[in-house]
Amino acid sequence: MNRLRPVHPVAMTTGFRHCLLVNFAVDPSALARLLPRHLTPDLHDGSAFVSIVIAEMHRMRPEALPMALGITYDQVVYRAVVRCGAERGVTFLRSDANNRLMVAGGNALTFFRFHHATTRWDRTPDQVRFSLRPAEQVSAGISATYDLSTAGTTMPASSRFRDLPTAQRFLTELYAAFGALRSDNRVEVVRIARSPWESTVLLAHSGTYEAMTSGLLFHDTDAVLDSVFHVRNLEYHWRPLELTRASV
């Protein structure tokens, strides 16, 4: 597809103050239906994976600007683990944010697929509650509670991953975000640099994630909750857009 506007024209930087990674094992055929032809689901133990990244973004800004000019807001991203030819990375199925400027700017300049939503955090030392209500009339709400006192390094019995290092390698060691396939057979790619992602696993949690069950993205038979990770104070940098040849 041809782009008539700039896409990821400058490097961006932010910090994830609080980040929850809610990981779903997904039917590969259900994910494949949502992907363009240059991307395919990356599989582990026969399953595709979609993670909901729930994060408080601290001072998002172009990298050249001082931190004081950045915007702090909440962002929720539904990101699928995919392959583009031989390269692993992610693609964004949907994003929600509680800041209208970030939604407008994100849709004008990125391929993150932003939607406006209202969000709320309620925190105690041992518990985090998060809720999201989309501004549009779609079934994409979130209402979830996470018990931080259960944080550790043991994966839940229901997980497809035998241990946390294996899960992190597959779900978080991802440094390319893939966008559209252009008419000249080049793929839009934004490469990522960040501080080490040192997750803890939350064994006690409950939640409703409507987009994963309502049919907006998936039906309730398509996706099963695998695990929830928690990470704090993650520095994140998005590089300007690159174009790479597709192997399709």
Secondary structure, 3 states (H helix, E strand, C coil): CCCCCCCCCCCEEEEEEEEEEEEEEECHHHHHCCCCCCCEECCECCEEEEEEEEEEEEEEEECCCCHHHCEEEEEEEEEEEEEECCEEEEEEEEEEECCHHHHHHHHHHCCCCEEEEEEEEEEECCEEEEEEEECCCCCCCEEEEEEHHHEECCCCCCCCCCCHHHHHHHHCCCCEEEEEECCCCEEEEEEEEECCCCCEEECCEEEEEHHHCECCCCECCCEEEEEEEEEEEEEEEECCCEEEECCC
